[in-house]
Amino acid sequence: MQGLLLLAHGSKSSQWTAPFEALCQRVSVSCRPALVRLAYFEHSEPLLEQAVGDMYGRGCSRIHVEPLLLAPGFHVESDLPQRLKKLADLYPVSFTVGSVLIESERVQLAVIENCLQALGQSH
């Protein structure tokens, strides 16, 4: 079974996770039959390792990790590869990793549209 893991930073604020949980629900409906889960690098649960263990236990042998981070940095460039290597040693799972959000043309266009709306210049 293929899995899709949405991976956000995490926060000590319980309110911070609500938009990510709502997004995960929407993605889950859109991406059936893939098993879709949400996890965090730190400060919130489930952590990456907990989610991967759960997904493996539910039959996932391939997991695509989609970082919900705006730009590259420590977590994507260093932390994530190291953690996925350890997880691959624990579970017979293959991982692929998506790009950070700012690299998406659609995200860039959405930011431009939001700016235009703020200036009263929406298309």
Backbone as XML, in Angstrom:
<?xml version="1.0"?>
<chain id="A" units="angstrom">
  <residue number="1" name="MET">
    <atom name="N" x="0.843" y="-1.182" z="0.000"/>
    <atom name="CA" x="0.000" y="0.000" z="0.000"/>
    <atom name="C" x="0.887" y="1.243" z="0.000"/>
  </residue>
  <residue number="2" name="GLN">
    <atom name="N" x="0.433" y="2.262" z="-0.686"/>
    <atom name="CA" x="1.167" y="3.514" z="-0.739"/>
    <atom name="C" x="0.633" y="4.461" z="0.324"/>
  </residue>
  <residue number="3" name="GLY">
    <atom name="N" x="1.549" y="5.177" z="0.963"/>
    <atom name="CA" x="1.181" y="6.150" z="1.970"/>
    <atom name="C" x="1.658" y="7.539" z="1.585"/>
  </residue>
  <residue number="4" name="LEU">
    <atom name="N" x="0.954" y="8.523" z="2.099"/>
    <atom name="CA" x="1.308" y="9.926" z="1.901"/>
    <atom name="C" x="1.380" y="10.561" z="3.279"/>
  </residue>
  <residue number="5" name="LEU">
    <atom name="N" x="2.537" y="11.066" z="3.623"/>
    <atom name="CA" x="2.750" y="11.659" z="4.943"/>
    <atom name="C" x="2.976" y="13.155" z="4.790"/>
  </residue>
  <residue number="6" name="LEU">
    <atom name="N" x="2.030" y="13.942" z="5.270"/>
    <atom name="CA" x="2.167" y="15.387" z="5.293"/>
    <atom name="C" x="2.980" y="15.738" z="6.535"/>
  </residue>
  <residue number="7" name="LEU">
    <atom name="N" x="4.067" y="16.453" z="6.355"/>
    <atom name="CA" x="5.000" y="16.696" z="7.458"/>
    <atom name="C" x="5.177" y="18.184" z="7.695"/>
  </residue>
  <residue number="8" name="ALA">
    <atom name="N" x="4.673" y="18.640" z="8.838"/>
    <atom name="CA" x="4.771" y="20.049" z="9.225"/>
    <atom name="C" x="5.783" y="20.202" z="10.356"/>
  </residue>
  <residue number="9" name="HIS">
    <atom name="N" x="6.110" y="21.425" z="10.668"/>
    <atom name="CA" x="7.117" y="21.682" z="11.701"/>
    <atom name="C" x="6.649" y="21.261" z="13.079"/>
  </residue>
  <residue number="10" name="GLY">
    <atom name="N" x="5.481" y="21.732" z="13.484"/>
    <atom name="CA" x="4.982" y="21.484" z="14.832"/>
    <atom name="C" x="5.088" y="22.756" z="15.664"/>
  </residue>
  <residue number="11" name="SER">
    <atom name="N" x="4.302" y="22.808" z="16.724"/>
    <atom name="CA" x="4.273" y="23.993" z="17.583"/>
    <atom name="C" x="3.808" y="23.597" z="18.970"/>
  </residue>
  <residue number="12" name="LYS">
    <atom name="N" x="4.191" y="24.382" z="19.951"/>
    <atom name="CA" x="3.726" y="24.147" z="21.318"/>
    <atom name="C" x="2.288" y="24.613" z="21.490"/>
  </residue>
  <residue number="13" name="SER">
    <atom name="N" x="1.779" y="25.396" z="20.538"/>
    <atom name="CA" x="0.409" y="25.885" z="20.577"/>
    <atom name="C" x="-0.528" y="24.843" z="19.983"/>
  </residue>
  <residue number="14" name="SER">
    <atom name="N" x="-1.526" y="24.426" z="20.749"/>
    <atom name="CA" x="-2.472" y="23.431" z="20.242"/>
    <atom name="C" x="-3.317" y="23.985" z="19.096"/>
  </residue>
  <residue number="15" name="GLN">
    <atom name="N" x="-3.530" y="25.287" z="19.058"/>
    <atom name="CA" x="-4.316" y="25.896" z="17.982"/>
    <atom name="C" x="-3.565" y="25.867" z="16.650"/>
  </residue>
  <residue number="16" name="TRP">
    <atom name="N" x="-2.272" y="25.823" z="16.702"/>
    <atom name="CA" x="-1.442" y="25.873" z="15.497"/>
    <atom name="C" x="-1.695" y="24.676" z="14.595"/>
  </residue>
  <residue number="17" name="THR">
    <atom name="N" x="-2.006" y="23.518" z="15.164"/>
    <atom name="CA" x="-2.143" y="22.299" z="14.368"/>
    <atom name="C" x="-3.475" y="22.205" z="13.613"/>
  </residue>
  <residue number="18" name="ALA">
    <atom name="N" x="-4.478" y="22.966" z="14.032"/>
    <atom name="CA" x="-5.825" y="22.838" z="13.444"/>
    <atom name="C" x="-5.851" y="22.989" z="11.924"/>
  </residue>
  <residue number="19" name="PRO">
    <atom name="N" x="-5.208" y="23.999" z="11.328"/>
    <atom name="CA" x="-5.249" y="24.103" z="9.864"/>
    <atom name="C" x="-4.579" y="22.926" z="9.162"/>
  </residue>
  <residue number="20" name="PHE">
    <atom name="N" x="-3.550" y="22.363" z="9.770"/>
    <atom name="CA" x="-2.875" y="21.214" z="9.169"/>
    <atom name="C" x="-3.751" y="19.968" z="9.247"/>
  </residue>
  <residue number="21" name="GLU">
    <atom name="N" x="-4.480" y="19.823" z="10.344"/>
    <atom name="CA" x="-5.396" y="18.692" z="10.467"/>
    <atom name="C" x="-6.514" y="18.795" z="9.438"/>
  </residue>
  <residue number="22" name="ALA">
    <atom name="N" x="-7.025" y="19.999" z="9.222"/>
    <atom name="CA" x="-8.073" y="20.199" z="8.213"/>
    <atom name="C" x="-7.537" y="19.906" z="6.816"/>
  </residue>
  <residue number="23" name="LEU">
    <atom name="N" x="-6.323" y="20.367" z="6.530"/>
    <atom name="CA" x="-5.705" y="20.077" z="5.235"/>
    <atom name="C" x="-5.521" y="18.578" z="5.048"/>
  </residue>
  <residue number="24" name="CYS">
    <atom name="N" x="-5.082" y="17.901" z="6.075"/>
    <atom name="CA" x="-4.882" y="16.451" z="5.994"/>
    <atom name="C" x="-6.194" y="15.743" z="5.655"/>
  </residue>
  <residue number="25" name="GLN">
    <atom name="N" x="-7.290" y="16.180" z="6.243"/>
    <atom name="CA" x="-8.596" y="15.589" z="5.932"/>
    <atom name="C" x="-8.939" y="15.772" z="4.455"/>
  </residue>
  <residue number="26" name="ARG">
    <atom name="N" x="-8.704" y="16.970" z="3.951"/>
    <atom name="CA" x="-9.009" y="17.251" z="2.540"/>
    <atom name="C" x="-8.132" y="16.426" z="1.610"/>
  </residue>
  <residue number="27" name="VAL">
    <atom name="N" x="-6.843" y="16.330" z="1.939"/>
    <atom name="CA" x="-5.920" y="15.550" z="1.119"/>
    <atom name="C" x="-6.310" y="14.075" z="1.157"/>
  </residue>
  <residue number="28" name="SER">
    <atom name="N" x="-6.692" y="13.597" z="2.318"/>
    <atom name="CA" x="-7.070" y="12.191" z="2.474"/>
    <atom name="C" x="-8.245" y="11.831" z="1.571"/>
  </residue>
  <residue number="29" name="VAL">
    <atom name="N" x="-9.230" y="12.701" z="1.508"/>
    <atom name="CA" x="-10.392" y="12.464" z="0.649"/>
    <atom name="C" x="-9.978" y="12.488" z="-0.826"/>
  </residue>
  <residue number="30" name="SER">
    <atom name="N" x="-9.111" y="13.423" z="-1.181"/>
    <atom name="CA" x="-8.695" y="13.575" z="-2.577"/>
    <atom name="C" x="-7.753" y="12.478" z="-3.059"/>
  </residue>
  <residue number="31" name="CYS">
    <atom name="N" x="-6.986" y="11.908" z="-2.159"/>
    <atom name="CA" x="-5.924" y="10.978" z="-2.557"/>
    <atom name="C" x="-6.239" y="9.518" z="-2.260"/>
  </residue>
  <residue number="32" name="ARG">
    <atom name="N" x="-7.503" y="9.186" z="-2.076"/>
    <atom name="CA" x="-7.853" y="7.781" z="-1.862"/>
    <atom name="C" x="-7.427" y="6.954" z="-3.046"/>
  </residue>
  <residue number="33" name="PRO">
    <atom name="N" x="-6.956" y="5.767" z="-2.898"/>
    <atom name="CA" x="-6.961" y="4.929" z="-1.710"/>
    <atom name="C" x="-5.679" y="5.015" z="-0.879"/>
  </residue>
  <residue number="34" name="ALA">
    <atom name="N" x="-4.786" y="5.964" z="-1.181"/>
    <atom name="CA" x="-3.553" y="6.082" z="-0.400"/>
    <atom name="C" x="-3.887" y="6.364" z="1.063"/>
  </residue>
  <residue number="35" name="LEU">
    <atom name="N" x="-3.077" y="5.840" z="1.965"/>
    <atom name="CA" x="-3.210" y="6.129" z="3.383"/>
    <atom name="C" x="-2.517" y="7.455" z="3.645"/>
  </residue>
  <residue number="36" name="VAL">
    <atom name="N" x="-3.265" y="8.460" z="4.088"/>
    <atom name="CA" x="-2.735" y="9.803" z="4.309"/>
    <atom name="C" x="-2.674" y="10.070" z="5.804"/>
  </residue>
  <residue number="37" name="ARG">
    <atom name="N" x="-1.509" y="10.541" z="6.252"/>
    <atom name="CA" x="-1.318" y="10.874" z="7.662"/>
    <atom name="C" x="-0.606" y="12.212" z="7.758"/>
  </residue>
  <residue number="38" name="LEU">
    <atom name="N" x="-0.743" y="12.835" z="8.902"/>
    <atom name="CA" x="-0.094" y="14.089" z="9.231"/>
    <atom name="C" x="0.875" y="13.825" z="10.364"/>
  </residue>
  <residue number="39" name="ALA">
    <atom name="N" x="2.070" y="14.398" z="10.278"/>
    <atom name="CA" x="3.059" y="14.265" z="11.345"/>
    <atom name="C" x="3.836" y="15.571" z="11.455"/>
  </residue>
  <residue number="40" name="TYR">
    <atom name="N" x="4.645" y="15.639" z="12.500"/>
    <atom name="CA" x="5.394" y="16.850" z="12.790"/>
    <atom name="C" x="6.854" y="16.531" z="13.082"/>
  </residue>
  <residue number="41" name="PHE">
    <atom name="N" x="7.713" y="17.502" z="12.787"/>
    <atom name="CA" x="9.127" y="17.368" z="13.119"/>
    <atom name="C" x="9.345" y="17.420" z="14.632"/>
  </residue>
  <residue number="42" name="GLU">
    <atom name="N" x="8.636" y="18.333" z="15.296"/>
    <atom name="CA" x="8.828" y="18.516" z="16.740"/>
    <atom name="C" x="7.652" y="19.287" z="17.337"/>
  </residue>
  <residue number="43" name="HIS">
    <atom name="N" x="7.563" y="19.269" z="18.636"/>
    <atom name="CA" x="6.603" y="20.041" z="19.432"/>
    <atom name="C" x="5.153" y="19.577" z="19.357"/>
  </residue>
  <residue number="44" name="SER">
    <atom name="N" x="4.769" y="18.797" z="18.366"/>
    <atom name="CA" x="3.400" y="18.313" z="18.217"/>
    <atom name="C" x="3.451" y="16.828" z="17.926"/>
  </residue>
  <residue number="45" name="GLU">
    <atom name="N" x="2.334" y="16.167" z="18.141"/>
    <atom name="CA" x="2.258" y="14.731" z="17.858"/>
    <atom name="C" x="1.150" y="14.470" z="16.858"/>
  </residue>
  <residue number="46" name="PRO">
    <atom name="N" x="1.340" y="13.429" z="16.070"/>
    <atom name="CA" x="2.418" y="12.455" z="16.123"/>
    <atom name="C" x="3.694" y="13.000" z="15.486"/>
  </residue>
  <residue number="47" name="LEU">
    <atom name="N" x="4.807" y="12.584" z="16.025"/>
    <atom name="CA" x="6.084" y="12.899" z="15.409"/>
    <atom name="C" x="6.265" y="12.030" z="14.170"/>
  </residue>
  <residue number="48" name="LEU">
    <atom name="N" x="7.212" y="12.393" z="13.351"/>
    <atom name="CA" x="7.510" y="11.658" z="12.121"/>
    <atom name="C" x="7.648" y="10.163" z="12.379"/>
  </residue>
  <residue number="49" name="GLU">
    <atom name="N" x="8.438" y="9.806" z="13.369"/>
    <atom name="CA" x="8.694" y="8.396" z="13.651"/>
    <atom name="C" x="7.431" y="7.645" z="14.062"/>
  </residue>
  <residue number="50" name="GLN">
    <atom name="N" x="6.576" y="8.278" z="14.846"/>
    <atom name="CA" x="5.319" y="7.648" z="15.265"/>
    <atom name="C" x="4.419" y="7.398" z="14.060"/>
  </residue>
  <residue number="51" name="ALA">
    <atom name="N" x="4.313" y="8.382" z="13.183"/>
    <atom name="CA" x="3.443" y="8.255" z="12.016"/>
    <atom name="C" x="3.943" y="7.172" z="11.060"/>
  </residue>
  <residue number="52" name="VAL">
    <atom name="N" x="5.255" y="7.124" z="10.833"/>
    <atom name="CA" x="5.795" y="6.100" z="9.940"/>
    <atom name="C" x="5.548" y="4.709" z="10.525"/>
  </residue>
  <residue number="53" name="GLY">
    <atom name="N" x="5.751" y="4.543" z="11.827"/>
    <atom name="CA" x="5.477" y="3.258" z="12.464"/>
    <atom name="C" x="4.029" y="2.848" z="12.297"/>
  </residue>
  <residue number="54" name="ASP">
    <atom name="N" x="3.120" y="3.797" z="12.462"/>
    <atom name="CA" x="1.692" y="3.528" z="12.280"/>
    <atom name="C" x="1.387" y="3.145" z="10.830"/>
  </residue>
  <residue number="55" name="MET">
    <atom name="N" x="1.968" y="3.887" z="9.907"/>
    <atom name="CA" x="1.710" y="3.616" z="8.493"/>
    <atom name="C" x="2.259" y="2.258" z="8.083"/>
  </residue>
  <residue number="56" name="TYR">
    <atom name="N" x="3.432" y="1.924" z="8.556"/>
    <atom name="CA" x="3.997" y="0.606" z="8.269"/>
    <atom name="C" x="3.092" y="-0.484" z="8.856"/>
  </residue>
  <residue number="57" name="GLY">
    <atom name="N" x="2.631" y="-0.270" z="10.074"/>
    <atom name="CA" x="1.736" y="-1.233" z="10.720"/>
    <atom name="C" x="0.425" y="-1.418" z="9.983"/>
  </residue>
  <residue number="58" name="ARG">
    <atom name="N" x="0.030" y="-0.428" z="9.200"/>
    <atom name="CA" x="-1.202" y="-0.510" z="8.416"/>
    <atom name="C" x="-0.951" y="-1.000" z="6.987"/>
  </residue>
  <residue number="59" name="GLY">
    <atom name="N" x="0.294" y="-1.402" z="6.720"/>
    <atom name="CA" x="0.579" y="-2.031" z="5.436"/>
    <atom name="C" x="1.290" y="-1.192" z="4.398"/>
  </residue>
  <residue number="60" name="CYS">
    <atom name="N" x="1.745" y="-0.008" z="4.749"/>
    <atom name="CA" x="2.443" y="0.832" z="3.767"/>
    <atom name="C" x="3.868" y="0.338" z="3.560"/>
  </residue>
  <residue number="61" name="SER">
    <atom name="N" x="4.210" y="0.126" z="2.308"/>
    <atom name="CA" x="5.582" y="-0.245" z="1.962"/>
    <atom name="C" x="6.287" y="0.887" z="1.219"/>
  </residue>
  <residue number="62" name="ARG">
    <atom name="N" x="5.502" y="1.862" z="0.766"/>
    <atom name="CA" x="6.036" y="3.064" z="0.120"/>
    <atom name="C" x="5.364" y="4.275" z="0.752"/>
  </residue>
  <residue number="63" name="ILE">
    <atom name="N" x="6.177" y="5.225" z="1.175"/>
    <atom name="CA" x="5.636" y="6.434" z="1.795"/>
    <atom name="C" x="6.256" y="7.653" z="1.130"/>
  </residue>
  <residue number="64" name="HIS">
    <atom name="N" x="5.389" y="8.509" z="0.603"/>
    <atom name="CA" x="5.840" y="9.793" z="0.070"/>
    <atom name="C" x="5.673" y="10.827" z="1.179"/>
  </residue>
  <residue number="65" name="VAL">
    <atom name="N" x="6.750" y="11.519" z="1.497"/>
    <atom name="CA" x="6.732" y="12.557" z="2.528"/>
    <atom name="C" x="6.612" y="13.910" z="1.835"/>
  </residue>
  <residue number="66" name="GLU">
    <atom name="N" x="5.561" y="14.627" z="2.156"/>
    <atom name="CA" x="5.314" y="15.941" z="1.565"/>
    <atom name="C" x="5.544" y="17.004" z="2.641"/>
  </residue>
  <residue number="67" name="PRO">
    <atom name="N" x="6.694" y="17.703" z="2.585"/>
    <atom name="CA" x="6.979" y="18.709" z="3.609"/>
    <atom name="C" x="6.041" y="19.908" z="3.483"/>
  </residue>
  <residue number="68" name="LEU">
    <atom name="N" x="5.399" y="20.249" z="4.570"/>
    <atom name="CA" x="4.543" y="21.431" z="4.604"/>
    <atom name="C" x="5.336" y="22.583" z="5.214"/>
  </residue>
  <residue number="69" name="LEU">
    <atom name="N" x="6.463" y="22.846" z="4.602"/>
    <atom name="CA" x="7.362" y="23.925" z="5.023"/>
    <atom name="C" x="7.532" y="24.864" z="3.845"/>
  </residue>
  <residue number="70" name="LEU">
    <atom name="N" x="7.565" y="26.152" z="4.131"/>
    <atom name="CA" x="7.613" y="27.127" z="3.052"/>
    <atom name="C" x="8.932" y="27.102" z="2.291"/>
  </residue>
  <residue number="71" name="ALA">
    <atom name="N" x="10.049" y="27.021" z="2.999"/>
    <atom name="CA" x="11.350" y="27.137" z="2.348"/>
    <atom name="C" x="12.310" y="26.082" z="2.884"/>
  </residue>
  <residue number="72" name="PRO">
    <atom name="N" x="13.384" y="25.820" z="2.128"/>
    <atom name="CA" x="14.367" y="24.854" z="2.604"/>
    <atom name="C" x="15.089" y="25.380" z="3.842"/>
  </residue>
  <residue number="73" name="GLY">
    <atom name="N" x="15.578" y="24.474" z="4.623"/>
    <atom name="CA" x="16.313" y="24.828" z="5.832"/>
    <atom name="C" x="16.748" y="23.559" z="6.537"/>
  </residue>
  <residue number="74" name="PHE">
    <atom name="N" x="17.099" y="23.679" z="7.792"/>
    <atom name="CA" x="17.650" y="22.567" z="8.557"/>
    <atom name="C" x="16.786" y="21.313" z="8.489"/>
  </residue>
  <residue number="75" name="HIS">
    <atom name="N" x="15.493" y="21.444" z="8.750"/>
    <atom name="CA" x="14.647" y="20.255" z="8.825"/>
    <atom name="C" x="14.604" y="19.489" z="7.509"/>
  </residue>
  <residue number="76" name="VAL">
    <atom name="N" x="14.497" y="20.184" z="6.396"/>
    <atom name="CA" x="14.395" y="19.508" z="5.101"/>
    <atom name="C" x="15.760" y="19.057" z="4.590"/>
  </residue>
  <residue number="77" name="GLU">
    <atom name="N" x="16.760" y="19.871" z="4.790"/>
    <atom name="CA" x="18.074" y="19.572" z="4.210"/>
    <atom name="C" x="18.912" y="18.598" z="5.037"/>
  </residue>
  <residue number="78" name="SER">
    <atom name="N" x="18.731" y="18.594" z="6.357"/>
    <atom name="CA" x="19.583" y="17.771" z="7.212"/>
    <atom name="C" x="18.787" y="16.803" z="8.087"/>
  </residue>
  <residue number="79" name="ASP">
    <atom name="N" x="17.843" y="17.346" z="8.835"/>
    <atom name="CA" x="17.083" y="16.554" z="9.802"/>
    <atom name="C" x="16.279" y="15.435" z="9.126"/>
  </residue>
  <residue number="80" name="LEU">
    <atom name="N" x="15.497" y="15.779" z="8.117"/>
    <atom name="CA" x="14.635" y="14.794" z="7.464"/>
    <atom name="C" x="15.421" y="13.643" z="6.829"/>
  </residue>
  <residue number="81" name="PRO">
    <atom name="N" x="16.465" y="13.907" z="6.046"/>
    <atom name="CA" x="17.211" y="12.772" z="5.480"/>
    <atom name="C" x="17.795" y="11.841" z="6.551"/>
  </residue>
  <residue number="82" name="GLN">
    <atom name="N" x="18.303" y="12.408" z="7.623"/>
    <atom name="CA" x="18.867" y="11.580" z="8.695"/>
    <atom name="C" x="17.789" y="10.726" z="9.364"/>
  </residue>
  <residue number="83" name="ARG">
    <atom name="N" x="16.654" y="11.327" z="9.628"/>
    <atom name="CA" x="15.574" y="10.593" z="10.286"/>
    <atom name="C" x="14.982" y="9.520" z="9.383"/>
  </residue>
  <residue number="84" name="LEU">
    <atom name="N" x="14.852" y="9.814" z="8.099"/>
    <atom name="CA" x="14.329" y="8.810" z="7.170"/>
    <atom name="C" x="15.299" y="7.646" z="7.006"/>
  </residue>
  <residue number="85" name="LYS">
    <atom name="N" x="16.588" y="7.923" z="7.055"/>
    <atom name="CA" x="17.568" y="6.837" z="6.973"/>
    <atom name="C" x="17.413" y="5.898" z="8.169"/>
  </residue>
  <residue number="86" name="LYS">
    <atom name="N" x="17.244" y="6.461" z="9.356"/>
    <atom name="CA" x="17.044" y="5.627" z="10.552"/>
    <atom name="C" x="15.748" y="4.833" z="10.449"/>
  </residue>
  <residue number="87" name="LEU">
    <atom name="N" x="14.708" y="5.465" z="9.931"/>
    <atom name="CA" x="13.426" y="4.769" z="9.788"/>
    <atom name="C" x="13.509" y="3.654" z="8.750"/>
  </residue>
  <residue number="88" name="ALA">
    <atom name="N" x="14.262" y="3.884" z="7.680"/>
    <atom name="CA" x="14.430" y="2.845" z="6.656"/>
    <atom name="C" x="15.202" y="1.649" z="7.216"/>
  </residue>
  <residue number="89" name="ASP">
    <atom name="N" x="16.036" y="1.891" z="8.214"/>
    <atom name="CA" x="16.740" y="0.784" z="8.875"/>
    <atom name="C" x="15.803" y="-0.013" z="9.781"/>
  </residue>
  <residue number="90" name="LEU">
    <atom name="N" x="14.761" y="0.647" z="10.285"/>
    <atom name="CA" x="13.798" y="-0.012" z="11.180"/>
    <atom name="C" x="12.685" y="-0.731" z="10.433"/>
  </residue>
  <residue number="91" name="TYR">
    <atom name="N" x="12.252" y="-0.142" z="9.334"/>
    <atom name="CA" x="11.093" y="-0.661" z="8.598"/>
    <atom name="C" x="11.452" y="-0.880" z="7.129"/>
  </residue>
  <residue number="92" name="PRO">
    <atom name="N" x="10.959" y="-1.946" z="6.517"/>
    <atom name="CA" x="11.200" y="-2.158" z="5.083"/>
    <atom name="C" x="10.264" y="-1.283" z="4.249"/>
  </residue>
  <residue number="93" name="VAL">
    <atom name="N" x="10.519" y="0.014" z="4.292"/>
    <atom name="CA" x="9.680" y="1.003" z="3.619"/>
    <atom name="C" x="10.571" y="1.842" z="2.711"/>
  </residue>
  <residue number="94" name="SER">
    <atom name="N" x="10.092" y="2.154" z="1.515"/>
    <atom name="CA" x="10.822" y="3.081" z="0.653"/>
    <atom name="C" x="10.178" y="4.458" z="0.781"/>
  </residue>
  <residue number="95" name="PHE">
    <atom name="N" x="11.026" y="5.472" z="0.831"/>
    <atom name="CA" x="10.566" y="6.849" z="1.014"/>
    <atom name="C" x="10.907" y="7.691" z="-0.209"/>
  </residue>
  <residue number="96" name="THR">
    <atom name="N" x="9.993" y="8.574" z="-0.554"/>
    <atom name="CA" x="10.268" y="9.670" z="-1.482"/>
    <atom name="C" x="9.888" y="10.943" z="-0.746"/>
  </residue>
  <residue number="97" name="VAL">
    <atom name="N" x="10.499" y="12.046" z="-1.158"/>
    <atom name="CA" x="10.271" y="13.317" z="-0.468"/>
    <atom name="C" x="9.941" y="14.396" z="-1.485"/>
  </residue>
  <residue number="98" name="GLY">
    <atom name="N" x="8.894" y="15.151" z="-1.208"/>
    <atom name="CA" x="8.500" y="16.260" z="-2.072"/>
    <atom name="C" x="9.325" y="17.506" z="-1.816"/>
  </residue>
  <residue number="99" name="SER">
    <atom name="N" x="9.005" y="18.540" z="-2.537"/>
    <atom name="CA" x="9.711" y="19.819" z="-2.436"/>
    <atom name="C" x="9.047" y="20.730" z="-1.410"/>
  </residue>
  <residue number="100" name="VAL">
    <atom name="N" x="9.808" y="21.713" z="-0.939"/>
    <atom name="CA" x="9.223" y="22.719" z="-0.064"/>
    <atom name="C" x="8.231" y="23.548" z="-0.867"/>
  </residue>
  <residue number="101" name="LEU">
    <atom name="N" x="7.316" y="24.182" z="-0.184"/>
    <atom name="CA" x="6.190" y="24.837" z="-0.842"/>
    <atom name="C" x="6.590" y="25.976" z="-1.768"/>
  </residue>
  <residue number="102" name="ILE">
    <atom name="N" x="7.596" y="26.760" z="-1.398"/>
    <atom name="CA" x="7.954" y="27.927" z="-2.208"/>
    <atom name="C" x="8.441" y="27.525" z="-3.596"/>
  </residue>
  <residue number="103" name="GLU">
    <atom name="N" x="8.845" y="26.280" z="-3.765"/>
    <atom name="CA" x="9.308" y="25.815" z="-5.071"/>
    <atom name="C" x="8.155" y="25.486" z="-6.027"/>
  </residue>
  <residue number="104" name="SER">
    <atom name="N" x="6.938" y="25.505" z="-5.516"/>
    <atom name="CA" x="5.771" y="25.215" z="-6.338"/>
    <atom name="C" x="5.266" y="26.481" z="-7.023"/>
  </residue>
  <residue number="105" name="GLU">
    <atom name="N" x="5.125" y="26.410" z="-8.339"/>
    <atom name="CA" x="4.593" y="27.534" z="-9.103"/>
    <atom name="C" x="3.192" y="27.914" z="-8.599"/>
  </residue>
  <residue number="106" name="ARG">
    <atom name="N" x="2.392" y="26.914" z="-8.260"/>
    <atom name="CA" x="1.030" y="27.186" z="-7.774"/>
    <atom name="C" x="1.048" y="27.954" z="-6.458"/>
  </residue>
  <residue number="107" name="VAL">
    <atom name="N" x="1.972" y="27.622" z="-5.576"/>
    <atom name="CA" x="2.083" y="28.344" z="-4.299"/>
    <atom name="C" x="2.515" y="29.782" z="-4.563"/>
  </residue>
  <residue number="108" name="GLN">
    <atom name="N" x="3.469" y="29.962" z="-5.443"/>
    <atom name="CA" x="3.918" y="31.314" z="-5.766"/>
    <atom name="C" x="2.773" y="32.142" z="-6.347"/>
  </residue>
  <residue number="109" name="LEU">
    <atom name="N" x="1.976" y="31.531" z="-7.224"/>
    <atom name="CA" x="0.828" y="32.241" z="-7.795"/>
    <atom name="C" x="-0.216" y="32.572" z="-6.738"/>
  </residue>
  <residue number="110" name="ALA">
    <atom name="N" x="-0.409" y="31.672" z="-5.777"/>
    <atom name="CA" x="-1.354" y="31.937" z="-4.688"/>
    <atom name="C" x="-0.880" y="33.112" z="-3.834"/>
  </residue>
  <residue number="111" name="VAL">
    <atom name="N" x="0.403" y="33.209" z="-3.581"/>
    <atom name="CA" x="0.947" y="34.340" z="-2.813"/>
    <atom name="C" x="0.738" y="35.640" z="-3.591"/>
  </residue>
  <residue number="112" name="ILE">
    <atom name="N" x="1.017" y="35.610" z="-4.883"/>
    <atom name="CA" x="0.804" y="36.803" z="-5.711"/>
    <atom name="C" x="-0.659" y="37.212" z="-5.676"/>
  </residue>
  <residue number="113" name="GLU">
    <atom name="N" x="-1.568" y="36.239" z="-5.817"/>
    <atom name="CA" x="-3.007" y="36.537" z="-5.795"/>
    <atom name="C" x="-3.419" y="37.139" z="-4.449"/>
  </residue>
  <residue number="114" name="ASN">
    <atom name="N" x="-2.902" y="36.592" z="-3.356"/>
    <atom name="CA" x="-3.208" y="37.145" z="-2.029"/>
    <atom name="C" x="-2.715" y="38.586" z="-1.915"/>
  </residue>
  <residue number="115" name="CYS">
    <atom name="N" x="-1.533" y="38.861" z="-2.447"/>
    <atom name="CA" x="-0.999" y="40.223" z="-2.409"/>
    <atom name="C" x="-1.850" y="41.171" z="-3.249"/>
  </residue>
  <residue number="116" name="LEU">
    <atom name="N" x="-2.247" y="40.712" z="-4.432"/>
    <atom name="CA" x="-3.099" y="41.536" z="-5.287"/>
    <atom name="C" x="-4.438" y="41.831" z="-4.617"/>
  </residue>
  <residue number="117" name="GLN">
    <atom name="N" x="-5.000" y="40.818" z="-3.963"/>
    <atom name="CA" x="-6.267" y="41.039" z="-3.243"/>
    <atom name="C" x="-6.080" y="42.058" z="-2.127"/>
  </residue>
  <residue number="118" name="ALA">
    <atom name="N" x="-4.975" y="41.973" z="-1.403"/>
    <atom name="CA" x="-4.711" y="42.926" z="-0.327"/>
    <atom name="C" x="-4.588" y="44.348" z="-0.840"/>
  </residue>
  <residue number="119" name="LEU">
    <atom name="N" x="-4.102" y="44.491" z="-2.078"/>
    <atom name="CA" x="-3.960" y="45.806" z="-2.693"/>
    <atom name="C" x="-5.193" y="46.222" z="-3.494"/>
  </residue>
  <residue number="120" name="GLY">
    <atom name="N" x="-6.234" y="45.378" z="-3.475"/>
    <atom name="CA" x="-7.448" y="45.679" z="-4.224"/>
    <atom name="C" x="-7.277" y="45.509" z="-5.718"/>
  </residue>
  <residue number="121" name="GLN">
    <atom name="N" x="-6.330" y="44.678" z="-6.136"/>
    <atom name="CA" x="-6.033" y="44.511" z="-7.547"/>
    <atom name="C" x="-6.231" y="43.081" z="-8.001"/>
  </residue>
  <residue number="122" name="SER">
    <atom name="N" x="-7.140" y="42.337" z="-7.400"/>
    <atom name="CA" x="-7.340" y="40.930" z="-7.734"/>
    <atom name="C" x="-7.746" y="40.758" z="-9.188"/>
  </residue>
  <residue number="123" name="HIS">
    <atom name="N" x="-7.269" y="39.666" z="-9.782"/>
    <atom name="CA" x="-7.619" y="39.355" z="-11.181"/>
    <atom name="C" x="-9.039" y="38.911" z="-11.286"/>
  </residue>
</chain>
